[in-house]
Amino acid sequence: MLRTFFLFILLLHGLIHLMGFAKAFKYAEISQLTGHISKTAGVLWLSAALLFIASAVLFFLKKETWWMIGIPAVMLSQMLIFSQWHDAKFGTVANVIALLGIVPAFGQWNFNAMVRNELETFLPKEIPTETVLTRDMLAPLPPVVQKWLERSGAVGKPLVHTAHIRQKGDMLTKPGGTWMPFEAEQWNTVDQPGFIWRTTMQAASGIEIVGRDKYVDGHGNMLIKLLALVPIADAKGPETDQGSLLRNLGEICWMPSAALRDYIRWEQPDSLSAKATMTHGGITASGVFRFDAAGDLVSFEARRYYDRKEGATLENWLVTNTGYREFEGIRIPHKSEVTWKLAGGDYTWLKLEIVGVEYNRR
């Protein structure tokens, strides 16, 4: 609804500028504009109209660069309004509304450009020659992990080197808060473990929060901005590194053949669980994967740092899988919930659905 209103303002404001053009070239009697408008000024009024209409079209088509046309449109429009202030001053309101959309649009573009630049150096230039996962290659793994890889359909498929994962779901930023819908994309690398995750959350109508979480070269960083402009969080440091490593470990459920990598050491404490210990970037952390009798991965639990005002504390962090789906022939958990098991009670903060996966593409 708010998007439709903004589009209407852009179009209407643009069309109103045609009045100045029509008056200058005497195409119509425009009583609303009492001052003289030269033909040169008339061309400028036409230019402002065309700029607003073009920005409205790009906005409608969801092109993130629409603001680049919107800025000169507003600047030219306001200059013309000043020249006819007595009659056109209320056009300033429309320009202010346009700016309220342009500023966060610039923030989104700038934020997305940052992520694109990070991906350019993060993703491998070339995907390694495909090696097919065979049953013989599973021999070093505990039986329960072998059964999971066979159940997933990974055997007989190429080893995963990269994954591009599209997600949607709902997020709760604090206990007792309001669930916020989000959409996200994530890029994973397996040879050198890491990920870059980019999300857009709807905090309220017309108010978006963008976030980028990453684990690169053994270091994590969570950056969150309101309207893509105002920083809300910029978490980094040893506790973030440990949490990012554990996230990376837990998310091998979407890339089952990553279980074979030498930075993960496996133990099997019982018939339906396996303890994985991951060492990377000078940090070592462990988590327990649990499976059902069929071999599906049903949960992952670990001790992860939980941010508090008084300082991060180690708490139990649980990922529960509630649905499974095949992507490119690989069966993975596509619905999950993430819960902090706190002393004051469980805090489920994420409900996640995988809607698309592409393997071994840049």
N, C-alpha and C positions, 0 to 999 in steps of 0.2 A: 504493500500500500504506500509506504513512504517512498519507495523507489519510483512508483508511478507518479506520485505527486511531484517529485524532483524532476522527472522527465518532462512532465507537463509545464513546469516553470521554465525550463530551458527552452522548450519549443515556443511557448507563448512569448517569453521575453525576446527571443530572436525575431519572431514575426512582428512584434510591436516596433522594432527598429526599422522595419520597412516603411513606416509612416514618414520618417525623416527623409528617406530616399524619394518617396513619392512626392513630398512637398518640394524638395529641391528641384526635381525635374518636372514639376507641375503636372504630374499624372493624376492628382486628385487634390481637392481642397481638404486640408487637414487643419480643422479649427483648433484641435488640441495643442498644436504647436504654433504659437503666435509670433515667435522670433524668426528672423530671416535665416535661411539655410542655403548656403552656396552649393553649387553643383559638386565642388570638391568635397564639401562636408557630406553631401548626399551620397557620394560614393563610399565614404567612411561609414555612414549609417547602414548602407547595404552590406558592406564588409562585415560589420558587427553582426548583422542578422545571419549572414551565411556562416560565420564562425560559431554562433550559438546553435544553429541548426545542425551543423556538422558534428559539434561536440555531443548534441543530443542523440544523433544517429549512432555515434560510436559508443555512447553510454548505453543505449538500448541494446547494442550488439555485444555488450560486456567486454569491450576492448579496454584494457587497463591504461592505455595511453590517451584516453579521451580528455584527460585534464590538460594535456599539452596544448590542445586547441581552446579549452575552456579558459585558461589564464589570459591569453591575448584578447579573447572575446570580452572578458570582464574589464580588462584594462581599457580597451578601446571604447567599450560601452560607457564606462564611468567618465571618461574624458568628454564624450559627446553629451552626456547628461549634464556635466558641469557647464558646457557651452549653452545649454538650454535649461538651466537650473529651474527657472520659474515654472516651466511647464512639465519638465521631465524628472524632477527630483525624486519622485516615488519609485523610479526605476532602480534607485540605489538599493531598495529593499530586495529586489530580485537579484541584484548583483551580490549582495551579502549572502543570500540563500545559495547562490551558485558557488560562492567561495566555501561555504560550509560543506559542500560536497567535494570541491576540488582539493582542499587541503588534505583530508584523509585519503583521497584517491592518489595523490602524490605520495603519501606515506606508504600505501599498499604497493605502489610501483617500486618505490625505493627499497622496501623490505623484500619484495620478490627478487629484485635485482641482486641484493645481498645473497639470498639463497642460491640464485643461479650462479653467481661467482664462486660460492663455496662448493657447489656441485661440480663445477668445472675442474677444480683441483682434486676433489674427493673421489670422483668416479674414475676407474681405470680407462686409459686411452683406448685399450683394446681388451676384449674379453679373451681369456686364455682358450686354447684349443679344447674343444669339448672332450671330457673324459667321462665315460659312462660308469655309473655306480654299479658294481657287481656284488653278489652275495659274498664272495671271497673277501672283499674289502671290509665287510662288517665284522670279521673274525675278532679284531681287538676289542670290540664293544661288548658290554654286558648283554646277556640274552634278552632282557626286557627292552633295551634300546634297539637291539637288532630287530625284534618283533615290531617295534614302532616304525622303524624305517621301512620294513617290508609292508606293513599295514598302510603306510602313507603313499605307497606307490613310487617311492624314490628309487628303488632298485630297478635298474634297466633304463633309468633316465640320466641325462648329463648331470654332473656335479654342479651345484649352484655356486656361481661366483658373485653375481649381483642380483638384487631383487628390487623391483619398483612396486610398491604396495599402496593401493588407494583404500582409504578408510572413511567411515562415518560413525557417529555415535553421540553419546551425551557425556558431559563432564561436570563434576561437582568440585569447585575450587576450595571449599571448606565444609566441615561438618555442619549440617543444618542449613546449608546454602540452597541456591536454586540451580537445578540442572540446566546446563547450557548445551544446545546442539552444536556439533562441530563436523567439519569435513577436513580430511588431512591426506597428505601424501608422504610416503617414506621411501627413502633410498637406502639400501643396505649393501655393504661389501662384505665378503666372507674371507677372502684370502688374507686381507688385513682387516680384522673385525672393526666394524663401525657402522654408523647410520646418521642420516640427516632427515629430520621430521619437520614438516611445515604444516601448520594448521590455521584455520579460521574458525573462531567461535562466535556465536551470536549471543552477546550478553543481554541485549534488549533490541527492540525494533529500531533498526538503523544504527545500532552501536555494535561494532565488531571488535573483537580482540584477536590479534594474530600472535602466533607463537612459533618459535623454531627451537627444537631440541636437537642436539647433535652429540655424537661420540666419535671423535676423530683423533688418531694418534694417541690413544689412551686417555684423552681428556674429554670431559663432558661440559656442556654449556646449555642452559635453558634460558632463552630470551623471550619475554612476553611484553607486548606493547598494546595499549589501548588505542583504538583507531589507527593502528600501525605507526603511531607517532610518540605517544607518551609511555616511557618505560615503566612497567609494573614489576618485573623481576628480571634479574640478570645473574642467575646462579652459576657459580663456578667454584673450583677448589677441590680438595681431596674428597670431601663427602659427596660432591656431585660426580666426581670421577668414578667413585665406587658404585653409586647408584646407576650411572650410565652403563658401566660394565655389566651390572646385574640385569639391567633392561635388555642389553644386547644378548646376554646369555639366554634369558627367558624367551626371547623372540626367535631363537633358532627353530621354534615350532613351525614357523612359516618357511623355513629353509632347511628341511630335515637333514640333508647331506652335510650341513655344517657341523653336525655331531662328530664327524670324523676328523676335524681339524686338531692339530697338535697343541693348540693353546687351551684345549678342554681335556681334562682328565676325569674319567668315569669310575664310579664304584656302584655296586648294587647291594643295598642293605637288605632288601627282601624281594619277593617275586614280582611286585607291582610298583616298585619305585627305583629310581636311580639318582645318585648324588653326582652332580657335575661341578667341577672346580675349574674356573677359568682364570688364567694368568695372562695379563697383557698390560703394557705400559707401566710396569713396576707394581701393579696392584693384583692381588689374588682375592677372589670371592667365590662363594659356593651357594648352590641352591639345589633343591630336591624336586625332580620331576616325578609325577605320579601318573600311572596308566591304568586303564581298565583291562578286563580279561581279554578283550578283542585286540588290544594293542594301541588303542587311541590314547593320546596324551590328554589327561583331564585337568591337570593343575601344575603350577610351578610355585614354589614357596622359598623365600630367602630372607635373610636379615639385611635390611636396607636402611639407609639414613633417611629419617623423616624430619623435614624442616620445621623448626619451632622458633618463636621469637627469642627464647632464651638459649637457643643452640640446637643443632641437629642431634637426634638420638636414634640409636639402632632399634628398629621395630620389625616385626614380622610383616612381610609383604607377600600377598597371595594373589596369583592370577588363576582364575577358574574358567575353563573352556566349556561353553554350553552348546556349541553347534559346529558342524564340520562340513566342508565343501571342497570340491576339486577345482584347482586352477592349473591349467596346462598339465593335467594328468597327475598332479600332486595333491593328495588329500591332507588338508591342514585345518586347524581350528579357525573358523571364520567368525565366531561370536565368542567374546570373552568379557569377563568382569574383573576389575582389579580392586583389591581391598587392603586397607591397612588394618592390621589386627592390633588395635591399641588397648591400653589398660582400661580406658574409659568406654570401650565398646568398639565394634567393627565400624570402619568408615569406608564404605564402597564409594569410590570417587570416579570410576571410569566404566562405561558400558560401550564396548567397541565391536564394530562389525567390519570385516574385510569385504570389500566390494570388487576388488580387482587386483591381480598379481601378474607381473611380467618378470620372467627370469632371464638372466644372461643377456640383457639388453642395456645399452648405455643410455 
